[in-house]
Amino acid sequence: MARVSGATLVGKALINEGVKAAFTLCGGLSGIYDTCDNGGIELIGMRHEQAVANAATGYAQVAGKPGVAMVTSGPGVINMASGMAAAMNTHTPVIGICCHALYCFEGMGVLQEFDSRDMYRPITKWVGYCTSTRRIPDYMAKAFRYADSGRKGPVLVDIADDALMLDVDEEQVPIIPPDSYRTTSRPYGEPELVRQATKWLMEAERPAILVGTGVLRADASEELVKFAELLNIPVCCAIGGKGAIPDDHPLCGGPIGYSFGSIAGADVLLAIGVRFEDVLGFGKGDLYAPDVRVISVDIEPTEIGRNRPIAMGIYGDAKAVLSQLIESANASLGGGKRGETEWLKTVRSIAQTVNETLTSDMPSTKKPIDPRWLGKEVCDFLGTDSYIVMDGGDINAQVTPLYNASFPGSFLSALGGSLGHLGGGIPFAIGVKTADLDKKVLVIEGDGSFLLNGSEIDTAVRHNKQIVVVISNDCQWGMVRHSQQLHEHKDLCSKLSEAVRYDKYAESLGAYGELVTEPDQIKPALQRAFDSGLPAVLDVRTNPDVMCFADYLGLDMKEQIQALYEK
């Protein structure tokens, strides 16, 4: 009778799930590696555990299936935490796997002993601690079930070294097909509520749709566009939903967030997969009409009605509910489509005004380079068949409105949503490139964010992942320093060195590097970077004095908070 180790069982479980790639930083995992390699799983060795989780997150968001992140015990799993928190905040399925100090010596001070459970419970959907070799297939099945069901998210399987190293009879630990331990069916909405929602939207004078991350995670973009086209309803995207409808689609009302948006006059608002959090004004304020009726659709029932009252809540998967709405609308319209309205024309006009406001006064010849001009040149160069990964503060806010997201997933943020997680851009892009080798992948970030995980350029070189990193180098932590200036604080700890050459750093790691100081050299430098066939870093020197709209948002925050406490 054949004997297998626990490590082999972990690898077999990953192969059983159809995993094609796994991101890792070595240490105590070699037995798992052997099985993965023999089974055709690509192993990408990163330089920091945070980056392991970031890369797995980027992979999952493009591949549409769970990413795998494997790290060692103790400091390894501790270092991975911020990346897993970012995955949790964006509802991205990531299978975290770590080894654990020997269970037989638990509590005795064995090397790298650390109990990860309390640390990881708030930042994952589920944490499992496996101490038995025989239970490994069960724990792995449970991990995939939790990560890829309902509102998706990361999980952690913490496996004791004893369980990994010991052998068991293979016949006693069968690994069964995935459809034997989890379902891929989608929950549909209550039919009567769907019919009522359709009626409200068809009778509304100013209907609108607001979409968030949930539409992308449910792969519901096709249904979203079809439904919007049936009723000629404008669609706005929260940052997490950007790309769910192409930015150049006639019904796209542009981005919404903080103090701008084109659907503030809507009388009925269909919110699909949206969390009404800080960026959306917690569902209140000038972004919404006082009497708007909100129909909230979400796969997580506790999200419905959070932070703002709703007129109707529909629990269900975005793709499933949108297909129901399409069927209901078709039945009501008799096969036709609703005509264009004055409201739609108004939304388009407002969206155009918002775009012009965010992109106005953009000098093309000044030096240092205006970061908005940098963003425009990058976006123009990429066109419509590429991925852009956003990282950083000011540069993220400046470039996001400029990018034309032409297909779902073409715009990706490594910030972890409202978590504001910096430094994930490069590893995130490595994950994206691993999931889709055929398209260009570009990261744009600040010089502050770059060095948080700049060493992952080495990873890209070793594993032949051509990503191009564009650094908006204003020699500062821009958003922090601008805030200090606006609030008349000293600019302490926010300035960075002008002498650092990030292009030379990249070259030292075997990548292509180039310093860009002239505005008219941005596109030629991008072309040279991609033509090199190597991972590349462009160190673009930008104007440190250019602020973005986000820098001004906190100016009256003290007064607002004071007023809240005085109520």
C-alpha positions in Angstrom: 0.0 0.0 0.0 1.4 3.4 -1.1 2.4 5.9 1.6 2.2 9.6 1.1 3.3 12.6 3.2 1.1 15.4 4.3 3.1 17.8 2.1 2.3 15.6 -0.9 -1.4 15.7 0.1 -1.4 19.5 0.0 0.1 19.5 -3.5 -2.3 16.8 -4.7 -5.2 18.9 -3.3 -4.0 21.9 -5.3 -3.7 19.9 -8.5 -7.2 18.4 -7.8 -8.5 22.0 -7.8 -7.0 22.8 -11.2 -4.5 25.3 -9.8 -2.1 26.5 -12.5 0.2 28.8 -10.5 1.2 29.4 -6.9 3.1 32.2 -5.3 5.4 31.6 -2.4 8.5 32.4 -0.4 10.4 29.3 0.5 10.8 27.8 4.0 9.4 24.5 5.3 7.4 24.0 2.1 9.7 21.9 -0.1 7.6 18.8 0.0 4.6 20.7 -1.2 6.8 22.2 -4.0 7.9 18.8 -5.3 4.3 17.6 -5.8 3.2 20.9 -7.3 6.1 20.9 -9.8 5.4 17.3 -10.8 1.8 18.2 -11.3 2.5 21.1 -13.6 1.8 24.0 -11.2 4.1 27.0 -11.9 5.8 28.1 -8.7 6.7 31.8 -8.5 9.2 32.5 -5.7 8.8 36.0 -4.3 11.1 38.2 -2.2 8.7 39.1 0.6 5.6 37.4 2.1 3.4 40.5 1.7 4.2 40.3 -2.0 3.2 36.6 -2.1 -0.4 37.6 -1.1 -0.4 40.6 -3.4 0.6 38.4 -6.4 -2.0 35.8 -5.6 -4.6 38.5 -5.4 -3.7 40.0 -8.8 -3.7 36.5 -10.3 -7.2 35.7 -8.8 -8.7 38.9 -10.0 -7.7 38.3 -13.6 -7.9 34.5 -13.7 -11.3 34.4 -12.1 -10.3 31.6 -9.8 -8.5 31.5 -6.4 -4.9 32.5 -6.2 -2.6 30.5 -4.0 -0.1 32.0 -1.5 2.3 29.7 0.4 4.6 31.0 3.2 6.6 29.6 6.1 5.6 29.7 9.8 6.2 32.5 12.3 7.5 35.7 10.7 6.5 34.3 7.2 2.8 34.2 8.0 3.0 37.5 10.0 4.6 39.3 7.0 1.8 38.0 4.7 -1.0 39.6 6.8 -1.3 43.0 5.1 -1.6 41.4 1.7 -4.3 39.0 2.9 -6.1 42.0 4.5 -6.1 43.7 1.1 -7.6 40.6 -0.5 -10.2 40.4 2.2 -11.2 44.0 1.6 -11.6 43.5 -2.1 -13.4 40.1 -1.8 -10.7 38.2 -3.7 -10.4 34.5 -3.2 -6.9 33.6 -2.0 -5.8 30.3 -0.5 -3.2 31.1 2.1 -1.1 28.1 3.2 1.5 28.2 5.9 3.4 25.6 7.9 3.4 25.7 11.7 5.9 24.8 14.4 5.7 21.1 15.4 2.5 20.4 17.2 4.2 17.8 19.5 6.3 20.7 20.9 3.6 23.3 21.0 4.1 25.8 23.8 7.7 24.8 24.4 9.4 27.6 22.5 10.2 25.7 19.3 11.7 27.8 16.4 9.2 30.1 14.6 6.3 29.1 16.9 3.4 31.5 16.3 -0.4 31.0 16.6 -1.8 32.7 13.5 -5.4 32.1 14.2 -6.3 35.2 16.3 -4.3 37.4 13.9 -6.0 36.1 10.8 -9.6 35.8 11.8 -10.4 39.5 11.1 -8.7 39.5 7.7 -9.9 36.1 6.2 -13.2 34.3 5.8 -11.9 31.3 7.5 -8.8 30.0 9.4 -8.0 26.3 9.8 -5.3 24.8 12.0 -4.5 21.3 10.9 -2.5 19.0 13.2 -3.3 15.7 11.6 -2.0 14.4 8.3 -5.2 12.5 7.6 -7.3 15.7 7.9 -5.3 17.6 5.3 -7.6 16.8 2.3 -10.6 17.9 4.4 -8.9 21.2 5.4 -7.9 21.9 1.8 -11.4 21.2 0.5 -12.9 23.5 3.2 -10.4 26.2 2.2 -11.5 26.3 -1.4 -15.2 26.0 -0.3 -14.9 29.1 1.9 -12.7 31.2 -0.5 -14.8 30.7 -3.6 -18.3 30.7 -2.3 -20.8 33.5 -1.5 -18.9 36.7 -1.0 -15.4 35.6 -1.9 -12.3 36.2 0.1 -9.0 34.8 1.4 -8.6 31.9 3.8 -5.6 30.5 5.7 -4.8 26.9 6.2 -2.1 26.6 8.9 -0.6 23.1 8.9 1.6 21.8 11.7 5.0 20.5 10.5 4.2 17.1 12.0 1.2 16.8 9.8 3.2 17.8 6.7 6.2 15.5 7.3 4.4 12.3 8.5 3.2 9.6 6.1 -0.2 7.9 5.8 -1.7 5.2 3.6 -2.8 6.9 0.4 -6.0 4.8 0.2 -7.1 6.2 3.6 -7.0 9.8 2.5 -8.8 10.0 -0.8 -8.9 13.4 -2.6 -12.4 13.7 -4.1 -13.5 15.9 -7.0 -14.2 19.5 -6.1 -17.9 19.2 -7.1 -18.2 16.6 -4.3 -17.5 19.2 -1.6 -18.6 22.6 -2.9 -21.2 24.0 -5.2 -20.7 26.5 -8.1 -24.4 27.4 -8.2 -25.4 31.1 -7.8 -28.1 32.3 -5.5 -30.9 34.0 -7.4 -33.0 36.9 -6.1 -36.6 36.7 -4.8 -38.6 36.7 -8.1 -41.3 39.1 -6.7 -38.6 41.6 -5.6 -36.9 41.4 -9.0 -40.2 42.2 -10.7 -40.8 45.1 -8.4 -37.3 46.4 -8.9 -37.8 46.3 -12.7 -41.1 48.1 -12.4 -39.5 50.9 -10.3 -36.7 51.4 -12.7 -39.0 51.4 -15.8 -41.3 54.0 -14.1 -38.6 56.2 -12.8 -37.9 59.5 -14.4 -34.2 59.4 -13.5 -33.1 55.8 -13.0 -29.4 55.0 -12.5 -27.2 52.0 -11.7 -24.2 52.1 -9.4 -21.8 49.1 -9.5 -19.0 48.0 -7.3 -16.6 45.1 -6.8 -19.4 42.6 -6.6 -20.2 42.8 -10.3 -16.6 42.0 -11.3 -16.2 39.2 -8.8 -19.4 37.6 -10.1 -18.3 38.0 -13.8 -21.5 39.9 -14.4 -20.3 42.6 -16.8 -22.0 41.2 -19.8 -25.3 41.0 -18.0 -24.8 44.5 -16.6 -24.3 46.1 -20.0 -27.2 44.1 -21.5 -29.6 45.2 -18.8 -28.5 48.9 -18.9 -28.9 48.9 -22.7 -32.4 47.4 -22.5 -33.6 50.3 -20.2 -31.2 53.0 -21.4 -30.0 53.5 -17.8 -26.8 55.3 -17.1 -24.2 53.3 -15.1 -21.7 54.8 -12.7 -18.8 52.8 -11.2 -17.4 53.0 -7.7 -13.6 52.6 -7.9 -13.9 48.9 -7.2 -16.3 48.5 -10.1 -14.3 50.4 -12.7 -14.3 48.4 -15.9 -17.5 46.6 -15.2 -18.9 48.6 -18.1 -16.4 50.0 -20.6 -15.6 53.6 -19.8 -16.3 54.6 -23.4 -19.7 53.0 -23.5 -22.5 55.5 -24.2 -24.3 54.6 -20.9 -21.2 54.9 -18.7 -21.7 57.8 -16.4 -18.1 57.8 -15.2 -16.7 57.4 -11.8 -18.4 58.3 -8.6 -16.7 59.1 -5.3 -16.0 61.7 -2.7 -17.3 65.0 -4.1 -18.0 64.1 -7.7 -20.4 61.9 -9.7 -23.0 62.2 -12.4 -26.0 60.5 -10.9 -26.7 62.7 -7.9 -30.2 63.4 -9.4 -31.3 59.8 -9.6 -34.8 59.1 -8.2 -34.2 55.3 -8.3 -30.7 53.9 -7.8 -29.9 50.2 -8.4 -26.8 49.5 -6.4 -25.2 46.2 -7.3 -22.3 44.7 -5.4 -21.6 48.1 -3.8 -20.4 48.9 -0.3 -21.6 52.4 0.8 -18.3 53.3 2.6 -16.1 56.3 2.9 -15.4 57.0 -0.8 -19.2 56.9 -1.5 -20.0 59.2 1.4 -21.4 56.3 3.4 -24.4 56.5 1.0 -25.3 60.0 2.0 -24.6 63.6 1.1 -24.4 65.4 -2.2 -23.8 62.3 -4.3 -27.4 61.3 -3.8 -30.8 62.9 -4.2 -32.6 63.3 -0.8 -35.5 61.2 -1.9 -33.7 58.6 -3.9 -35.0 55.1 -3.6 -32.1 52.7 -3.4 -32.4 49.1 -4.5 -29.5 47.2 -3.1 -28.4 43.9 -4.6 -25.6 42.0 -2.8 -24.5 38.4 -2.3 -23.7 39.3 1.4 -27.0 39.9 3.1 -25.4 41.9 6.0 -24.1 44.4 3.5 -27.7 45.3 2.4 -28.8 48.4 4.4 -25.4 49.1 5.9 -24.6 52.8 6.4 -27.8 54.0 4.6 -31.5 53.1 4.5 -32.7 51.2 1.4 -36.1 51.0 -0.3 -35.5 47.4 -1.3 -32.9 44.8 -0.7 -32.3 41.8 -2.9 -30.0 39.0 -1.6 -28.4 37.3 -4.5 -25.4 36.9 -6.8 -24.9 39.9 -9.2 -24.8 37.8 -12.3 -27.8 35.8 -11.4 -29.9 38.8 -10.3 -29.0 40.7 -13.4 -30.1 37.8 -15.6 -33.4 37.9 -13.8 -33.7 41.6 -14.3 -33.0 41.2 -18.0 -35.7 38.5 -18.3 -38.2 40.7 -16.3 -37.4 43.8 -18.5 -37.7 41.8 -21.7 -41.2 40.6 -20.6 -42.3 44.1 -19.8 -40.9 45.7 -23.0 -42.1 42.9 -25.3 -38.8 42.5 -27.0 -38.1 46.2 -27.5 -35.9 48.7 -25.7 -36.6 51.9 -23.7 -35.8 55.0 -25.6 -33.1 57.6 -24.7 -34.2 60.2 -22.1 -33.3 63.8 -21.3 -32.0 62.4 -18.0 -29.4 60.2 -19.8 -28.3 63.3 -21.8 -27.9 65.2 -18.5 -25.8 62.4 -17.0 -23.5 62.4 -20.0 -23.1 66.1 -19.8 -22.3 66.0 -16.1 -19.8 63.1 -16.6 -18.1 65.1 -19.3 -17.9 68.1 -17.0 -16.4 66.0 -14.2 -13.8 64.6 -16.6 -12.9 68.0 -17.9 -12.5 69.3 -14.3 -10.3 66.4 -13.3 -8.1 66.8 -16.4 -8.0 70.5 -16.9 -4.9 72.7 -16.8 -2.6 69.8 -17.7 0.6 71.3 -19.1 2.4 69.1 -21.7 5.8 70.9 -21.8 6.6 72.0 -18.3 9.4 70.5 -16.3 9.4 68.7 -13.9 6.7 66.7 -15.7 3.1 67.2 -14.5 2.0 63.9 -13.1 -1.4 64.2 -14.8 0.5 64.6 -18.2 2.4 61.5 -17.3 -0.8 59.7 -16.7 -2.3 60.8 -19.9 0.7 59.7 -21.9 0.7 56.3 -20.3 -3.0 55.8 -20.8 -2.8 56.9 -24.5 0.1 54.5 -25.0 -1.6 51.5 -23.5 -4.7 51.7 -25.6 -7.5 49.3 -25.0 -5.9 45.8 -24.8 -3.7 46.1 -21.7 -3.9 45.9 -18.0 -3.0 48.9 -15.7 -2.3 48.3 -12.1 -2.6 51.3 -9.8 -0.6 51.8 -6.6 0.2 54.9 -4.6 -1.6 58.0 -3.3 -1.7 61.2 -5.4 -0.7 59.5 -8.7 -3.5 56.9 -8.2 -6.0 59.7 -7.8 -4.6 61.6 -10.8 -4.4 58.7 -13.3 -7.5 56.7 -12.4 -10.0 59.1 -14.2 -7.8 59.2 -17.3 -7.7 55.5 -17.9 -10.2 54.0 -20.4 -11.1 50.6 -18.8 -12.2 48.7 -21.9 -12.8 45.3 -20.5 -13.5 43.8 -17.1 -10.2 43.6 -15.1 -8.3 46.0 -17.4 -8.2 48.5 -14.5 -6.8 47.0 -11.3 -6.0 48.7 -8.0 -3.5 47.1 -5.6 -4.7 49.4 -2.8 -7.0 46.9 -1.2 -10.1 49.2 -1.6 -10.6 51.4 1.4 -7.7 49.7 3.2 -5.3 52.0 1.3 -2.6 49.3 1.2 0.5 50.7 -0.5 3.3 48.8 -2.2 1.3 46.0 -3.7 1.5 47.2 -7.3 4.6 45.3 -8.5 3.7 41.9 -7.1 0.1 42.4 -8.0 1.2 42.9 -11.6 3.4 39.8 -11.5 0.2 37.9 -10.6 -1.7 39.6 -13.4 1.0 38.7 -16.0 1.0 35.1 -14.7 -2.7 34.9 -15.4 -2.6 36.5 -18.8 0.8 36.3 -20.6 -0.5 37.8 -23.9 -1.5 41.3 -22.8 0.7 44.2 -21.7 0.8 44.8 -17.9 1.9 48.2 -16.6 2.1 49.5 -13.0 2.0 53.2 -12.2 2.9 54.2 -8.7 4.8 56.8 -6.7 8.4 56.6 -5.5 7.2 56.0 -2.0 5.2 52.9 -2.9 7.9 51.6 -5.3 10.5 50.7 -2.7 8.0 49.0 -0.4 8.2 46.0 -2.8 10.7 47.2 -5.4 12.7 44.0 -4.8 10.0 42.1 -6.6 11.5 43.4 -9.8 14.0 40.6 -9.1 11.1 38.1 -9.0 9.8 39.4 -12.4 13.3 39.0 -13.9 13.9 35.4 -12.5 10.5 34.2 -13.7 10.4 36.1 -17.0 7.3 38.2 -16.2 7.5 41.3 -18.3 5.8 44.1 -16.4 6.6 47.7 -16.9 6.7 49.9 -13.8 6.2 53.7 -14.3 7.3 55.7 -11.2 5.9 59.1 -10.7 9.0 60.3 -8.8 8.3 63.5 -7.0 10.8 62.7 -4.3 8.2 62.7 -1.5 5.3 60.9 0.1 3.1 63.2 -1.9 -0.3 62.9 -0.4 1.2 63.2 3.1 3.4 66.2 2.3 0.6 68.0 0.5 -1.6 67.4 3.6 1.1 68.8 5.8 1.4 71.9 3.6 -2.4 72.4 3.5 -2.7 72.1 7.2 0.4 74.3 7.8 2.4 71.5 9.5 6.1 71.0 9.1 6.9 68.6 6.3 8.6 66.1 8.6 9.3 62.5 7.4 7.6 63.1 4.1 10.5 64.1 1.8 12.5 61.5 -0.1 15.9 61.7 -1.7 16.3 63.3 -5.2 19.6 61.4 -5.6 18.1 57.9 -5.8 18.1 56.4 -9.3 15.4 53.8 -9.5 16.2 53.0 -13.1 19.7 52.0 -12.0 18.3 49.9 -9.2 16.2 48.1 -11.7 19.3 47.5 -14.0 21.2 46.1 -11.0 18.4 43.4 -10.7 18.6 42.5 -14.4 15.7 44.6 -15.6 15.5 47.5 -18.1 15.7 50.9 -16.5 15.4 54.5 -17.9 15.4 57.9 -16.4 12.7 60.2 -18.0 12.9 64.0 -17.4 11.4 65.4 -20.7 7.6 65.4 -21.2 7.9 64.4 -24.9 10.0 61.3 -24.0 7.4 59.4 -22.0 5.9 57.5 -24.9 9.3 56.7 -26.6 10.6 55.5 -23.2 7.5 53.3 -22.8 8.1 51.8 -26.2 11.7 51.1 -25.4 10.7 49.5 -22.2 8.3 47.1 -23.8 10.6 46.4 -26.7 13.4 45.4 -24.3 11.5 42.2 -23.6 12.5 42.5 -19.9 10.7 43.7 -16.8 11.3 47.5 -16.8 11.3 50.5 -14.6 10.9 54.1 -15.8 12.0 56.7 -13.2 9.9 59.7 -14.4 10.7 62.9 -12.5 7.4 64.7 -11.8 6.4 68.1 -10.2 6.1 67.8 -6.4 3.8 70.8 -6.2 0.9 69.4 -8.2 -1.9 68.4 -5.9 -4.9 66.3 -6.7 -8.5 66.6 -5.6 -8.0 64.0 -2.9 -5.4 66.2 -1.1 -8.1 68.8 -0.3 -10.7 66.4 1.1 -9.4 66.5 4.7 -9.3 70.3 5.0 -12.6 70.6 6.9 -12.5 67.1 8.4 -11.9 68.4 11.9 -14.9 70.6 11.7 -17.1 67.8 10.4 -16.0 65.4 13.1 -16.5 68.1 15.8 -20.0 68.7 14.5 -20.8 65.0 14.7 -19.7 64.8 18.3 -21.7 67.8 19.2 -25.0 66.4 17.8 
